[in-house]
Amino acid sequence: MRSRSSHRPMSQINVVPYIDVMLVLLVIFMVTAPMMNPGQVDLPSIGKALTPPTAPLEVIIKKDNSLALRDHASADAEHEVSSEEMVITIKQKQAANAEQPVVISADKNVRYEEVIKVMDVLQRQQVKKVGLLTQSK
């Protein structure tokens, strides 16, 4: 009669072949790595801009929902305007310089609805290059 231990499956894994394969792969990588060229990307180049970017016109929405306009190109202080005056002034500035950007800055306590109203007025008047001005922390 045979003993019970001879019919038991072997519970150990022979790791020697795995170690051999790992060492062969390691040698292959060590030999080929110095031969590889690092990837270089040839980026396209562009010429310098012909005109410097223009300073934006800033539409300011105050806490009481009144509007003010500030031209960063000149050293003028902000001056209060109505919605119609704001559009007329911006259209005149953009007629003189089509690349004139417009930014909207609002007090943080102003409702979002008021900002959207100003953006809507500017969009209906085909004012181009409108953005939002934020303050970084």
MOCORBEL-V83449 format. One record per pair of residues at least 12 apart in sequence whose C-alpha atoms are under 10 Angstrom apart, sorted by the first residue. I is the first residue (numbers start at 1). GAP is how many residues later the second one is. D is the distance in whole Angstrom. If there is no record, write none. Layout:
i = [I	I]
gap = [GAP	GAP]
d = [D	D]
//
This chain:
i = [53	53	53	54	54	54	54	54	54	55	55	55	55	55	55	55	55	56	56	56	56	56	56	56	56	56	56	56	56	56	57	57	57	57	57	57	57	57	57	57	57	57	57	57	57	57	58	58	58	58	58	58	58	58	58	58	58	58	58	58	59	59	59	59	59	59	59	59	59	59	59	59	59	59	59	60	60	60	60	60	60	60	60	60	60	60	60	61	61	61	61	61	61	61	61	61	61	62	62	62	62	62	62	62	63	63	63	63	63	63	64	64	64	65	65	65	65	65	65	65	66	66	66	66	66	67	67	67	67	67	67	67	67	67	68	68	68	68	68	68	68	69	69	69	69	69	69	69	70	71	71	71	73	83	83	83	84	86	86	86	87	87	87	87	87	87	88	90	90	90	90	90	91	91	91	91	91	94	94	94	98	98	98	99	99	100	100	100	100	101	101	101	101	101	102	102	102	102	102	102	102	102	103	103	103	103	103	103	103	104	104	104	104	104	104	104	105	105	105	105	105	106	106	106	108	115	119	119]
gap = [46	47	48	18	19	43	45	46	47	16	17	18	19	44	45	46	47	14	15	16	17	43	44	45	46	47	48	73	74	75	12	13	14	15	16	17	32	33	36	37	43	44	45	46	47	73	12	13	14	20	32	43	44	45	46	47	72	73	74	75	12	19	21	22	27	31	43	44	45	46	47	59	71	73	74	18	19	20	21	43	44	45	46	47	55	58	73	19	43	44	45	46	47	49	53	54	57	18	43	44	45	46	47	48	43	44	45	46	47	48	43	45	46	41	42	44	45	46	49	50	14	15	16	17	48	12	13	14	15	16	18	19	39	51	12	13	14	15	17	18	37	12	13	16	17	20	21	35	33	19	22	31	27	35	38	39	37	32	35	36	31	34	35	38	39	40	37	12	32	35	37	38	31	34	35	36	37	33	34	35	29	30	31	29	30	27	28	29	30	26	27	28	29	30	20	25	26	27	28	29	30	31	16	26	27	28	29	30	31	14	15	26	27	28	29	30	26	27	28	29	30	26	27	28	26	17	12	13]
d = [8	9	9	9	7	9	7	6	7	8	5	5	9	10	7	7	9	9	7	6	7	9	6	5	5	7	10	10	10	10	7	6	5	6	8	10	10	8	9	10	7	6	5	6	9	10	5	6	7	9	10	9	6	5	6	7	10	10	9	8	9	9	10	9	8	10	7	6	5	6	8	9	10	9	9	8	10	9	10	9	6	5	6	8	10	10	10	10	8	6	4	6	10	8	8	8	9	10	9	6	6	9	9	7	8	6	8	6	6	9	9	9	8	9	9	10	7	9	7	9	7	8	8	9	10	9	6	6	6	7	10	8	9	9	4	5	8	9	10	8	10	7	10	9	7	9	9	9	10	10	10	9	10	8	8	9	9	10	10	9	10	8	7	7	10	8	9	8	9	10	8	10	10	8	9	7	9	8	8	10	10	8	9	8	8	10	8	7	9	9	7	5	6	8	9	8	8	6	5	6	8	9	10	8	6	5	5	6	10	8	8	8	6	5	6	9	9	6	5	7	9	9	8	9	10	9	9	9]
//
